[in-house]
């Protein structure tokens, strides 16, 4: 059985206009981060690629959250279906990533480091950020500190991580997906929080869906695909 090998940052960048890649669809990455090495995976869909690259963030590191989480994987595959290369990664202290848990502050720095690598690797690509639960909160913070062009938040813990979520709203388009039967993040709290933002995100409330989307991952994928449009190259 073949083994994925670490990918160094010195790998040549990718041309977004009509890429014809001989690389494998999934590659293991070892990236430089603010706390040391960051373990990541790059999933690249078939050409032609959309002129954007996505970074998807996983749930809480202290509650078994990793880049292999099934919700994170589903978000990534949906974005692949839209033509975007997708980078998933382990926050500091998770898996082979160096460092230790840093209360969402250091993890925001991790997101920004991975996003910077992704945009260097795919020159000219828009940055899309996505996250689930803890990863949603951290990616919202990262969107405020970057040139994010599309934000996707799934079940953000708006009460438990209220101190991390400032009142500022990212300027980019924002898709917010929440399950009505979420036993971890109360749907009512997310609805109230979203409605207080100006303008509010595009909020999709999925009936009878729990926090981990048990048996409903296809619905999550279909929701992402139905609400987002594949980006196109600006000809101007």
MDAnalysis code that builds the backbone (N, CA, C; Angstrom):
import MDAnalysis as mda
import numpy as np

u = mda.Universe.empty(708, n_residues=236, atom_resindex=np.repeat(np.arange(236), 3), trajectory=True)
u.add_TopologyAttr("name", ["N", "CA", "C"] * 236)
u.add_TopologyAttr("resid", np.arange(1, 237))
u.add_TopologyAttr("resname", ["UNK", "UNK", "UNK", "UNK", "UNK", "UNK", "UNK", "UNK", "UNK", "UNK", "UNK", "UNK", "UNK", "UNK", "UNK", "UNK", "UNK", "UNK", "UNK", "UNK", "UNK", "UNK", "UNK", "UNK", "UNK", "UNK", "UNK", "UNK", "UNK", "UNK", "UNK", "UNK", "UNK", "UNK", "UNK", "UNK", "UNK", "UNK", "UNK", "UNK", "UNK", "UNK", "UNK", "UNK", "UNK", "UNK", "UNK", "UNK", "UNK", "UNK", "UNK", "UNK", "UNK", "UNK", "UNK", "UNK", "UNK", "UNK", "UNK", "UNK", "UNK", "UNK", "UNK", "UNK", "UNK", "UNK", "UNK", "UNK", "UNK", "UNK", "UNK", "UNK", "UNK", "UNK", "UNK", "UNK", "UNK", "UNK", "UNK", "UNK", "UNK", "UNK", "UNK", "UNK", "UNK", "UNK", "UNK", "UNK", "UNK", "UNK", "UNK", "UNK", "UNK", "UNK", "UNK", "UNK", "UNK", "UNK", "UNK", "UNK", "UNK", "UNK", "UNK", "UNK", "UNK", "UNK", "UNK", "UNK", "UNK", "UNK", "UNK", "UNK", "UNK", "UNK", "UNK", "UNK", "UNK", "UNK", "UNK", "UNK", "UNK", "UNK", "UNK", "UNK", "UNK", "UNK", "UNK", "UNK", "UNK", "UNK", "UNK", "UNK", "UNK", "UNK", "UNK", "UNK", "UNK", "UNK", "UNK", "UNK", "UNK", "UNK", "UNK", "UNK", "UNK", "UNK", "UNK", "UNK", "UNK", "UNK", "UNK", "UNK", "UNK", "UNK", "UNK", "UNK", "UNK", "UNK", "UNK", "UNK", "UNK", "UNK", "UNK", "UNK", "UNK", "UNK", "UNK", "UNK", "UNK", "UNK", "UNK", "UNK", "UNK", "UNK", "UNK", "UNK", "UNK", "UNK", "UNK", "UNK", "UNK", "UNK", "UNK", "UNK", "UNK", "UNK", "UNK", "UNK", "UNK", "UNK", "UNK", "UNK", "UNK", "UNK", "UNK", "UNK", "UNK", "UNK", "UNK", "UNK", "UNK", "UNK", "UNK", "UNK", "UNK", "UNK", "UNK", "UNK", "UNK", "UNK", "UNK", "UNK", "UNK", "UNK", "UNK", "UNK", "UNK", "UNK", "UNK", "UNK", "UNK", "UNK", "UNK", "UNK", "UNK", "UNK", "UNK", "UNK", "UNK", "UNK", "UNK", "UNK", "UNK", "UNK", "UNK", "UNK"])
u.atoms.positions = np.array([
    [0.852, -1.188, 0.000],
    [0.000, 0.000, 0.000],
    [0.884, 1.234, 0.000],
    [0.571, 2.168, -0.864],
    [1.398, 3.360, -0.988],
    [1.249, 4.230, 0.238],
    [2.284, 4.993, 0.563],
    [2.291, 5.884, 1.711],
    [2.433, 7.322, 1.212],
    [1.610, 8.210, 1.742],
    [1.717, 9.618, 1.390],
    [2.988, 10.181, 1.985],
    [3.707, 10.965, 1.224],
    [4.965, 11.537, 1.673],
    [4.794, 13.024, 1.958],
    [5.560, 13.554, 2.940],
    [5.452, 14.975, 3.236],
    [5.791, 15.816, 2.013],
    [5.098, 16.924, 1.872],
    [5.301, 17.832, 0.759],
    [5.966, 19.085, 1.287],
    [7.123, 19.420, 0.793],
    [7.863, 20.580, 1.269],
    [7.310, 21.854, 0.679],
    [7.534, 22.982, 1.365],
    [7.030, 24.253, 0.898],
    [7.707, 24.718, -0.388],
    [8.801, 24.084, -0.753],
    [9.509, 24.485, -1.954],
    [8.905, 23.895, -3.221],
    [7.803, 23.134, -3.081],
    [7.164, 22.559, -4.263],
    [6.678, 23.678, -5.182],
    [6.833, 23.538, -6.507],
    [6.422, 24.604, -7.426],
    [4.957, 24.967, -7.255],
    [4.643, 26.260, -7.494],
    [3.266, 26.720, -7.405],
    [2.468, 26.190, -8.587],
    [1.146, 26.315, -8.474],
    [0.242, 25.752, -9.467],
    [-0.384, 26.866, -10.282],
    [-0.437, 26.681, -11.601],
    [-1.092, 27.635, -12.485],
    [-2.581, 27.343, -12.515],
    [-3.393, 28.346, -12.153],
    [-4.832, 28.136, -12.068],
    [-5.507, 28.067, -13.421],
    [-4.902, 28.602, -14.450],
    [-5.548, 28.662, -15.759],
    [-5.225, 27.403, -16.550],
    [-6.121, 26.409, -16.427],
    [-5.956, 25.192, -17.209],
    [-4.883, 24.278, -16.692],
    [-4.847, 24.070, -15.385],
    [-3.861, 23.183, -14.804],
    [-4.031, 21.768, -15.340],
    [-2.917, 21.161, -15.687],
    [-2.918, 19.747, -16.037],
    [-1.916, 19.076, -15.124],
    [-2.406, 18.580, -14.010],
    [-1.520, 18.141, -12.942],
    [-1.254, 16.654, -13.032],
    [0.000, 16.294, -12.770],
    [0.346, 14.885, -12.686],
    [0.427, 14.440, -11.231],
    [0.134, 15.369, -10.285],
    [0.200, 15.032, -8.877],
    [-1.034, 14.242, -8.475],
    [-0.928, 13.564, -7.338],
    [-2.052, 12.776, -6.842],
    [-3.144, 13.700, -6.329],
    [-4.413, 13.228, -6.302],
    [-5.513, 14.065, -5.827],
    [-5.336, 14.501, -4.377],
    [-4.689, 13.690, -3.558],
    [-4.460, 14.046, -2.150],
    [-2.972, 13.972, -1.858],
    [-2.478, 15.009, -1.201],
    [-1.068, 15.055, -0.839],
    [-0.920, 15.438, 0.622],
    [0.012, 14.776, 1.292],
    [0.335, 15.128, 2.667],
    [1.280, 16.317, 2.667],
    [1.040, 17.254, 3.564],
    [1.835, 18.474, 3.645],
    [2.476, 18.608, 5.019],
    [3.651, 19.166, 5.032],
    [4.267, 19.624, 6.264],
    [4.607, 21.087, 6.055],
    [3.874, 21.966, 6.725],
    [4.002, 23.403, 6.511],
    [4.645, 24.068, 7.716],
    [5.261, 25.206, 7.475],
    [5.793, 26.008, 8.564],
    [4.676, 26.814, 9.205],
    [4.606, 26.770, 10.527],
    [3.589, 27.534, 11.247],
    [4.194, 28.319, 12.384],
    [3.408, 29.155, 13.030],
    [3.923, 29.993, 14.109],
    [4.375, 29.211, 15.335],
    [3.891, 27.974, 15.506],
    [4.297, 27.151, 16.651],
    [5.173, 25.980, 16.212],
    [5.626, 25.973, 14.964],
    [6.413, 24.870, 14.426],
    [5.732, 24.273, 13.208],
    [5.938, 22.989, 12.986],
    [5.370, 22.332, 11.809],
    [3.858, 22.157, 11.949],
    [3.165, 22.289, 10.812],
    [1.727, 22.042, 10.738],
    [1.486, 20.870, 9.794],
    [0.790, 19.861, 10.281],
    [0.423, 18.710, 9.465],
    [-0.849, 19.038, 8.692],
    [-0.835, 18.761, 7.389],
    [-1.997, 19.134, 6.573],
    [-2.174, 18.159, 5.415],
    [-3.333, 18.262, 4.777],
    [-3.646, 17.510, 3.567],
    [-4.162, 18.469, 2.510],
    [-3.720, 18.275, 1.284],
    [-4.205, 19.048, 0.142],
    [-4.981, 18.119, -0.779],
    [-6.265, 18.428, -0.973],
    [-7.103, 17.693, -1.922],
    [-7.346, 18.580, -3.127],
    [-6.872, 18.148, -4.293],
    [-6.976, 18.932, -5.514],
    [-7.922, 18.234, -6.492],
    [-9.013, 18.894, -6.880],
    [-9.962, 18.269, -7.803],
    [-9.402, 18.243, -9.224],
    [-10.055, 17.540, -10.126],
    [-9.592, 17.527, -11.522],
    [-9.654, 18.919, -12.147],
    [-8.771, 19.169, -13.110],
    [-8.773, 20.432, -13.845],
    [-10.027, 20.523, -14.713],
    [-10.474, 21.744, -15.022],
    [-9.869, 23.015, -14.628],
    [-10.261, 23.422, -13.219],
    [-9.303, 24.025, -12.513],
    [-9.558, 24.465, -11.155],
    [-10.296, 25.800, -11.138],
    [-11.112, 25.982, -10.122],
    [-11.700, 27.296, -9.873],
    [-10.597, 28.239, -9.387],
    [-10.752, 29.547, -9.604],
    [-9.720, 30.500, -9.186],
    [-9.827, 30.849, -7.697],
    [-9.869, 29.818, -6.877],
    [-9.961, 30.012, -5.433],
    [-9.384, 28.782, -4.755],
    [-8.965, 28.946, -3.501],
    [-8.466, 27.838, -2.701],
    [-9.099, 27.962, -1.321],
    [-9.457, 26.822, -0.743],
    [-10.155, 26.813, 0.547],
    [-9.296, 26.192, 1.632],
    [-9.427, 26.742, 2.831],
    [-8.825, 26.175, 4.040],
    [-9.977, 25.819, 4.977],
    [-10.023, 24.559, 5.419],
    [-11.118, 24.081, 6.258],
    [-10.570, 23.705, 7.631],
    [-11.242, 24.186, 8.685],
    [-10.741, 24.070, 10.057],
    [-11.563, 23.080, 10.879],
    [-10.891, 22.311, 11.710],
    [-11.535, 21.204, 12.431],
    [-12.045, 21.609, 13.816],
    [-12.828, 20.709, 14.461],
    [-13.383, 21.006, 15.779],
    [-12.323, 21.074, 16.886],
    [-12.797, 21.206, 18.098],
    [-11.944, 21.537, 19.240],
    [-10.814, 20.523, 19.447],
    [-9.577, 21.014, 19.524],
    [-8.435, 20.109, 19.718],
    [-8.486, 19.328, 21.019],
    [-9.154, 19.853, 22.031],
    [-9.212, 19.165, 23.324],
    [-10.399, 18.211, 23.429],
    [-11.130, 18.064, 22.333],
    [-12.263, 17.136, 22.303],
    [-12.182, 16.234, 21.075],
    [-10.981, 15.751, 20.806],
    [-10.701, 14.803, 19.716],
    [-10.934, 15.388, 18.323],
    [-10.932, 16.682, 18.202],
    [-11.072, 17.282, 16.881],
    [-9.791, 17.165, 16.074],
    [-9.914, 16.708, 14.826],
    [-8.772, 16.625, 13.919],
    [-9.236, 16.949, 12.505],
    [-8.257, 17.071, 11.599],
    [-8.577, 17.359, 10.199],
    [-9.292, 16.194, 9.522],
    [-9.326, 15.024, 10.164],
    [-10.008, 13.859, 9.599],
    [-11.463, 13.765, 10.047],
    [-11.929, 14.734, 10.801],
    [-13.330, 14.767, 11.218],
    [-14.250, 14.644, 10.008],
    [-15.330, 13.883, 10.141],
    [-16.190, 13.589, 8.994],
    [-16.928, 14.825, 8.479],
    [-17.275, 15.770, 9.355],
    [-17.927, 16.995, 8.893],
    [-16.937, 17.851, 8.120],
    [-15.725, 17.966, 8.628],
    [-14.678, 18.711, 7.931],
    [-14.407, 18.089, 6.565],
    [-14.323, 16.768, 6.539],
    [-14.095, 16.065, 5.273],
    [-15.230, 16.335, 4.285],
    [-16.475, 16.328, 4.775],
    [-17.620, 16.567, 3.895],
    [-17.607, 17.983, 3.332],
    [-17.303, 18.958, 4.155],
    [-17.186, 20.337, 3.661],
    [-16.116, 20.410, 2.581],
    [-14.982, 19.788, 2.843],
    [-13.890, 19.810, 1.870],
    [-14.268, 19.176, 0.548],
    [-14.974, 18.038, 0.597],
    [-15.361, 17.380, -0.644],
    [-16.376, 18.209, -1.422],
    [-17.276, 18.884, -0.714],
    [-18.226, 19.756, -1.402],
    [-17.500, 20.887, -2.122],
    [-16.497, 21.453, -1.480],
    [-15.736, 22.531, -2.117],
    [-14.895, 21.998, -3.274],
    [-14.382, 20.774, -3.150],
    [-13.739, 20.122, -4.295],
    [-14.696, 20.012, -5.463],
    [-15.956, 19.686, -5.182],
    [-16.952, 19.561, -6.239],
    [-17.203, 20.891, -6.945],
    [-16.927, 21.992, -6.247],
    [-17.032, 23.321, -6.863],
    [-15.755, 23.719, -7.595],
    [-14.770, 22.823, -7.599],
    [-13.533, 23.081, -8.331],
    [-12.414, 23.677, -7.518],
    [-12.594, 23.798, -6.189],
    [-11.568, 24.419, -5.354],
    [-10.607, 23.379, -4.791],
    [-9.311, 23.633, -4.866],
    [-8.382, 22.864, -4.046],
    [-8.681, 23.164, -2.574],
    [-8.534, 22.165, -1.719],
    [-8.882, 22.316, -0.311],
    [-7.724, 21.850, 0.567],
    [-7.364, 22.698, 1.527],
    [-6.353, 22.342, 2.516],
    [-7.050, 22.124, 3.852],
    [-6.895, 20.923, 4.402],
    [-7.279, 20.646, 5.782],
    [-5.995, 20.505, 6.584],
    [-6.043, 20.838, 7.862],
    [-4.807, 20.783, 8.648],
    [-5.142, 20.522, 10.112],
    [-4.154, 20.069, 10.849],
    [-4.298, 19.886, 12.282],
    [-3.780, 21.120, 13.013],
    [-4.615, 21.644, 13.904],
    [-4.168, 22.754, 14.725],
    [-2.965, 22.341, 15.573],
    [-2.261, 23.323, 16.081],
    [-1.097, 23.075, 16.943],
    [-1.451, 22.081, 18.065],
    [-0.537, 21.129, 18.260],
    [-0.737, 20.134, 19.303],
    [-1.607, 18.958, 18.917],
    [-2.106, 18.936, 17.686],
    [-2.961, 17.832, 17.215],
    [-2.193, 17.020, 16.177],
    [-2.259, 15.697, 16.280],
    [-1.558, 14.855, 15.311],
    [-0.074, 15.146, 15.298],
    [0.471, 15.383, 14.108],
    [1.899, 15.672, 13.964],
    [2.211, 17.166, 13.976],
    [1.227, 18.001, 14.273],
    [1.471, 19.448, 14.337],
    [2.128, 19.803, 15.661],
    [3.142, 20.648, 15.600],
    [3.861, 21.068, 16.795],
    [3.030, 22.043, 17.631],
    [3.459, 22.228, 18.882],
    [2.847, 23.229, 19.739],
    [1.815, 22.649, 20.680],
    [1.055, 23.539, 21.319],
    [0.039, 23.152, 22.288],
    [-1.177, 24.055, 22.130],
    [-2.297, 23.580, 22.623],
    [-3.551, 24.329, 22.535],
    [-3.363, 25.756, 23.046],
    [-3.949, 26.727, 22.324],
    [-3.716, 28.140, 22.634],
    [-5.006, 28.941, 22.649],
    [-6.094, 28.347, 23.148],
    [-7.343, 29.065, 23.428],
    [-7.976, 29.747, 22.224],
    [-7.695, 29.248, 21.035],
    [-8.280, 29.830, 19.832],
    [-7.486, 30.996, 19.265],
    [-6.637, 31.603, 20.068],
    [-5.820, 32.733, 19.612],
    [-4.675, 32.228, 18.738],
    [-3.905, 31.284, 19.286],
    [-2.827, 30.693, 18.497],
    [-3.352, 29.923, 17.303],
    [-4.509, 29.295, 17.466],
    [-5.096, 28.544, 16.357],
    [-5.497, 29.461, 15.207],
    [-5.897, 30.694, 15.521],
    [-6.169, 31.664, 14.455],
    [-4.900, 31.947, 13.666],
    [-3.785, 32.039, 14.363],
    [-2.499, 32.229, 13.682],
    [-2.176, 31.034, 12.791],
    [-2.535, 29.834, 13.245],
    [-2.329, 28.640, 12.411],
    [-3.121, 28.752, 11.105],
    [-4.379, 29.168, 11.202],
    [-5.213, 29.318, 10.009],
    [-4.573, 30.308, 9.035],
    [-4.122, 31.433, 9.557],
    [-3.543, 32.458, 8.693],
    [-2.262, 31.965, 8.031],
    [-1.471, 31.168, 8.744],
    [-0.248, 30.617, 8.156],
    [-0.577, 29.644, 7.036],
    [-1.568, 28.774, 7.252],
    [-1.967, 27.820, 6.214],
    [-2.572, 28.559, 5.021],
    [-3.373, 29.577, 5.292],
    [-3.980, 30.354, 4.207],
    [-2.915, 31.054, 3.373],
    [-1.894, 31.588, 4.027],
    [-0.814, 32.253, 3.289],
    [-0.081, 31.256, 2.403],
    [0.162, 30.050, 2.925],
    [0.796, 29.024, 2.093],
    [-0.076, 28.685, 0.895],
    [-1.375, 28.513, 1.141],
    [-2.288, 28.119, 0.064],
    [-2.307, 29.153, -1.048],
    [-2.286, 30.422, -0.694],
    [-2.326, 31.467, -1.726],
    [-0.995, 31.600, -2.443],
    [0.095, 31.261, -1.776],
    [1.384, 31.216, -2.497],
    [1.408, 30.024, -3.444],
    [0.842, 28.926, -3.015],
    [0.867, 27.698, -3.813],
    [-0.052, 27.787, -5.028],
    [-1.131, 28.553, -4.893],
    [-2.071, 28.770, -5.986],
    [-2.127, 30.273, -6.277],
    [-1.135, 30.813, -6.986],
    [-1.056, 32.270, -7.189],
    [-2.310, 32.822, -7.856],
    [-2.785, 33.932, -7.332],
    [-3.963, 34.579, -7.888],
    [-5.282, 34.020, -7.401],
    [-5.247, 32.979, -6.577],
    [-6.486, 32.361, -6.101],
    [-7.116, 33.186, -4.986],
    [-8.442, 33.302, -5.021],
    [-9.176, 33.850, -3.894],
    [-9.038, 32.918, -2.689],
    [-9.153, 33.489, -1.512],
    [-9.113, 32.683, -0.295],
    [-10.530, 32.455, 0.217],
    [-10.892, 31.188, 0.396],
    [-12.137, 30.805, 1.059],
    [-11.765, 30.139, 2.379],
    [-12.493, 30.454, 3.443],
    [-12.270, 29.843, 4.748],
    [-13.543, 29.145, 5.209],
    [-13.369, 27.987, 5.829],
    [-14.504, 27.228, 6.339],
    [-14.109, 26.567, 7.639],
    [-15.107, 26.255, 8.459],
    [-14.815, 25.569, 9.704],
    [-16.057, 24.988, 10.339],
    [-15.836, 23.996, 11.176],
    [-16.904, 23.315, 11.901],
    [-16.671, 23.462, 13.393],
    [-17.699, 23.905, 14.118],
    [-17.676, 24.040, 15.569],
    [-16.536, 24.973, 15.993],
    [-15.615, 24.519, 16.823],
    [-14.458, 25.353, 17.190],
    [-13.779, 25.920, 15.950],
    [-13.636, 25.096, 14.928],
    [-13.001, 25.548, 13.694],
    [-13.779, 26.652, 13.011],
    [-15.106, 26.667, 13.188],
    [-15.908, 27.752, 12.626],
    [-15.579, 29.063, 13.318],
    [-15.490, 29.033, 14.658],
    [-15.169, 30.247, 15.399],
    [-13.795, 30.782, 15.024],
    [-12.826, 29.899, 14.931],
    [-11.466, 30.320, 14.612],
    [-11.376, 30.852, 13.181],
    [-12.088, 30.218, 12.255],
    [-12.034, 30.699, 10.869],
    [-12.746, 32.040, 10.714],
    [-13.755, 32.310, 11.540],
    [-14.380, 33.637, 11.527],
    [-13.362, 34.689, 11.954],
    [-12.615, 34.392, 13.012],
    [-11.555, 35.313, 13.449],
    [-10.518, 35.517, 12.351],
    [-10.134, 34.432, 11.681],
    [-9.136, 34.527, 10.620],
    [-9.655, 35.334, 9.435],
    [-10.949, 35.222, 9.158],
    [-11.535, 35.981, 8.044],
    [-11.413, 37.492, 8.285],
    [-11.496, 37.890, 9.540],
    [-11.372, 39.315, 9.877],
    [-9.951, 39.822, 9.698],
    [-8.988, 38.908, 9.686],
    [-7.580, 39.296, 9.600],
    [-6.953, 38.939, 8.257],
    [-7.782, 38.619, 7.269],
    [-7.260, 38.203, 5.961],
    [-8.145, 38.755, 4.851],
    [-7.769, 38.448, 3.624],
    [-8.555, 38.854, 2.460],
    [-9.494, 37.727, 2.052],
    [-10.224, 37.202, 3.012],
    [-11.161, 36.107, 2.742],
    [-12.277, 36.590, 1.820],
    [-12.599, 35.793, 0.795],
    [-13.644, 36.146, -0.170],
    [-14.919, 35.337, 0.011],
    [-14.860, 34.273, 0.796],
    [-16.062, 33.479, 1.093],
    [-15.819, 32.756, 2.407],
    [-16.792, 32.845, 3.299],
    [-16.699, 32.197, 4.604],
    [-17.841, 31.195, 4.735],
    [-17.514, 29.996, 5.230],
    [-18.511, 28.966, 5.481],
    [-18.368, 28.528, 6.930],
    [-19.412, 28.715, 7.718],
    [-19.382, 28.365, 9.139],
    [-20.451, 27.327, 9.425],
    [-20.047, 26.212, 10.029],
    [-20.980, 25.144, 10.378],
    [-20.990, 24.986, 11.894],
    [-22.141, 25.237, 12.499],
    [-22.349, 25.087, 13.943],
    [-21.307, 25.833, 14.772],
    [-21.168, 27.148, 14.579],
    [-20.199, 27.901, 15.381],
    [-20.651, 28.003, 16.835],
    [-19.767, 27.752, 17.796],
    [-20.141, 27.794, 19.218],
    [-20.188, 29.234, 19.727],
    [-21.243, 29.944, 19.378],
    [-21.298, 31.389, 19.592],
    [-21.408, 31.765, 21.063],
    [-21.888, 30.856, 21.900],
    [-21.981, 31.138, 23.337],
    [-20.717, 30.706, 24.057],
    [-20.271, 29.485, 23.815],
    [-19.085, 28.963, 24.501],
    [-17.820, 29.725, 24.129],
    [-17.766, 30.274, 22.925],
    [-16.569, 30.988, 22.472],
    [-16.889, 32.454, 22.193],
    [-17.804, 32.999, 22.975],
    [-18.236, 34.382, 22.752],
    [-17.084, 35.374, 22.873],
    [-16.124, 35.086, 23.752],
    [-15.008, 36.021, 23.931],
    [-14.111, 36.078, 22.699],
    [-14.121, 35.009, 21.901],
    [-13.309, 35.002, 20.678],
    [-14.008, 35.689, 19.515],
    [-15.328, 35.684, 19.537],
    [-16.098, 36.196, 18.407],
    [-16.458, 37.656, 18.654],
    [-15.695, 38.532, 18.055],
    [-15.953, 39.954, 18.200],
    [-17.239, 40.330, 17.471],
    [-17.701, 41.554, 17.735],
    [-18.929, 42.026, 17.087],
    [-18.707, 42.357, 15.617],
    [-17.455, 42.483, 15.204],
    [-17.166, 42.795, 13.811],
    [-17.619, 41.654, 12.912],
    [-18.121, 42.025, 11.736],
    [-18.553, 41.028, 10.767],
    [-17.577, 41.000, 9.607],
    [-17.064, 39.830, 9.203],
    [-16.232, 39.769, 7.991],
    [-16.983, 40.360, 6.804],
    [-16.264, 41.059, 5.940],
    [-16.909, 41.770, 4.833],
    [-17.330, 40.848, 3.695],
    [-16.845, 39.622, 3.694],
    [-17.099, 38.716, 2.570],
    [-18.475, 38.055, 2.671],
    [-18.955, 37.469, 1.560],
    [-20.150, 36.623, 1.634],
    [-19.948, 35.507, 2.658],
    [-21.039, 35.133, 3.332],
    [-20.903, 34.244, 4.495],
    [-22.071, 33.277, 4.537],
    [-21.772, 31.994, 4.438],
    [-22.767, 30.938, 4.562],
    [-22.670, 30.338, 5.954],
    [-23.782, 30.322, 6.682],
    [-23.833, 29.783, 8.039],
    [-24.839, 28.638, 8.073],
    [-24.374, 27.448, 8.441],
    [-25.212, 26.253, 8.460],
    [-25.327, 25.761, 9.899],
    [-26.564, 25.523, 10.331],
    [-26.803, 25.107, 11.705],
    [-27.897, 24.044, 11.742],
    [-27.680, 22.995, 12.533],
    [-28.701, 21.978, 12.729],
    [-29.674, 22.384, 13.817],
    [-30.952, 22.147, 13.589],
    [-31.962, 22.551, 14.570],
    [-31.928, 21.680, 15.824],
    [-31.415, 20.451, 15.712],
    [-31.374, 19.532, 16.847],
    [-29.965, 19.412, 17.424],
    [-29.152, 20.422, 17.237],
    [-27.774, 20.411, 17.730],
    [-27.780, 20.362, 19.256],
    [-27.150, 19.327, 19.820],
    [-27.106, 19.140, 21.266],
    [-25.891, 19.803, 21.913],
    [-24.995, 20.352, 21.113],
    [-23.785, 21.009, 21.612],
    [-23.886, 22.523, 21.459],
    [-24.311, 22.966, 20.300],
    [-24.463, 24.397, 20.002],
    [-25.949, 24.664, 19.796],
    [-26.548, 25.406, 20.686],
    [-27.998, 25.642, 20.619],
    [-28.352, 26.455, 19.378],
    [-29.278, 25.935, 18.594],
    [-29.681, 26.610, 17.365],
    [-30.224, 28.011, 17.659],
    [-30.964, 28.157, 18.748],
    [-31.541, 29.460, 19.082],
    [-30.457, 30.502, 19.323],
    [-29.355, 30.085, 19.959],
    [-28.257, 31.017, 20.202],
    [-27.616, 31.462, 18.887],
    [-27.429, 30.505, 17.968],
    [-26.816, 30.839, 16.680],
    [-27.724, 31.761, 15.875],
    [-29.009, 31.498, 15.884],
    [-29.959, 32.337, 15.142],
    [-29.943, 33.756, 15.671],
    [-29.994, 33.910, 17.000],
    [-29.989, 35.243, 17.599],
    [-28.695, 35.977, 17.305],
    [-27.585, 35.266, 17.401],
    [-26.277, 35.874, 17.124],
    [-26.180, 36.316, 15.666],
    [-26.617, 35.472, 14.752],
    [-26.539, 35.790, 13.325],
    [-27.415, 36.981, 12.975],
    [-28.611, 37.049, 13.549],
    [-29.527, 38.143, 13.239],
    [-29.008, 39.483, 13.749],
    [-28.127, 39.460, 14.737],
    [-27.575, 40.702, 15.276],
    [-26.459, 41.271, 14.411],
    [-25.947, 40.464, 13.472],
    [-24.885, 40.928, 12.587],
    [-25.482, 41.756, 11.453],
    [-24.699, 42.697, 10.957],
    [-25.186, 43.582, 9.891],
    [-24.170, 43.651, 8.755],
    [-24.539, 43.075, 7.584],
    [-25.749, 42.286, 7.327],
    [-25.604, 40.880, 7.900],
    [-26.706, 40.194, 8.160],
    [-26.612, 38.828, 8.695],
    [-26.069, 37.870, 7.644],
    [-25.436, 36.782, 8.087],
    [-24.992, 35.753, 7.132],
    [-26.185, 35.086, 6.462],
    [-25.902, 34.342, 5.408],
    [-26.907, 33.490, 4.775],
    [-27.079, 32.269, 5.670],
    [-28.071, 32.315, 6.551],
    [-28.270, 31.272, 7.557],
    [-29.190, 30.187, 7.021],
    [-28.705, 28.944, 7.072],
    [-29.509, 27.787, 6.678],
    [-29.697, 26.915, 7.913],
    [-30.937, 26.764, 8.354],
    [-31.264, 25.931, 9.503],
    [-31.757, 24.586, 8.989],
    [-31.018, 23.533, 9.316],
    [-31.354, 22.195, 8.832],
    [-32.174, 21.457, 9.887],
    [-33.412, 21.091, 9.561],
    [-34.294, 20.460, 10.557],
    [-33.803, 19.079, 10.966],
    [-33.928, 18.810, 12.279],
    [-33.645, 17.481, 12.842],
    [-32.210, 17.024, 12.607],
    [-31.282, 17.983, 12.541],
    [-29.868, 17.655, 12.350],
    [-29.113, 17.940, 13.639],
    [-28.326, 16.954, 14.119],
    [-27.576, 17.146, 15.364],
    [-26.201, 17.757, 15.072],
    [-25.408, 17.889, 16.122],
    [-24.141, 18.616, 15.986],
    [-23.197, 17.942, 15.000],
    [-23.143, 16.616, 15.051],
    [-22.172, 15.896, 14.232],
    [-22.760, 15.378, 12.924],
    [-23.965, 15.805, 12.580],
    [-24.601, 15.465, 11.303],
    [-24.690, 13.957, 11.100],
    [-25.009, 13.236, 12.185],
    [-25.143, 11.780, 12.078],
    [-26.222, 11.434, 11.051],
    [-25.846, 10.678, 10.039],
    [-26.761, 10.283, 8.998],
    [-27.201, 11.402, 8.069],
    [-26.617, 12.592, 8.225],
    [-27.059, 13.746, 7.431],
    [-25.909, 14.441, 6.709],
    [-24.816, 13.750, 6.522],
    [-23.665, 14.367, 5.858],
    [-23.964, 14.702, 4.403],
    [-24.772, 13.879, 3.754],
    [-25.142, 14.178, 2.371],
    [-25.944, 15.469, 2.303],
    [-26.810, 15.690, 3.282],
    [-27.562, 16.939, 3.337],
    [-26.626, 18.127, 3.514],
    [-25.608, 17.985, 4.350],
    [-24.629, 19.056, 4.527],
    [-23.922, 19.360, 3.210],
    [-23.474, 18.317, 2.538],
    [-22.799, 18.509, 1.249],
    [-23.713, 19.204, 0.247],
    [-24.957, 18.737, 0.153],
    [-25.899, 19.314, -0.804],
    [-26.216, 20.773, -0.463],
    [-26.247, 21.098, 0.822],
    [-26.519, 22.475, 1.232],
    [-25.386, 23.394, 0.800],
    [-24.160, 22.968, 1.008],
    [-23.012, 23.763, 0.568],
    [-23.062, 23.972, -0.945],
    [-23.328, 22.899, -1.680],
    [-23.330, 22.998, -3.141],
    [-24.483, 23.852, -3.669],
    [-25.608, 23.830, -2.972],
    [-26.763, 24.588, -3.457],
    [-26.676, 26.072, -3.125],
    [-25.899, 26.416, -2.095],
    [-25.834, 27.805, -1.643],
    [-24.639, 28.568, -2.193],
    [-23.651, 27.866, -2.692],
    [-22.437, 28.511, -3.178],
    [-22.316, 28.324, -4.687],
    [-21.654, 29.274, -5.308],
    [-21.453, 29.256, -6.753],
    [-19.962, 29.132, -7.028],
    [-19.620, 28.262, -7.952],
    [-18.215, 28.119, -8.336],
    [-17.663, 29.459, -8.794],
    [-16.570, 29.926, -8.208],
    [-15.997, 31.211, -8.665],
    [-15.446, 31.092, -10.073],
    [-15.452, 32.210, -10.797],
    [-14.947, 32.237, -12.175],
    [-13.823, 33.254, -12.271],
    [-13.005, 33.084, -13.272],
    [-11.885, 34.000, -13.497],
    [-12.415, 35.340, -13.929],
    [-11.966, 36.400, -13.310],
    [-12.338, 37.769, -13.692],
    [-11.595, 38.133, -14.957],
    [-12.324, 38.402, -16.025],
    [-11.713, 38.714, -17.320],
    [-11.342, 40.187, -17.490],
    [-11.697, 41.011, -16.494],
    [-11.429, 42.464, -16.625],
    [-9.942, 42.750, -16.485],
])
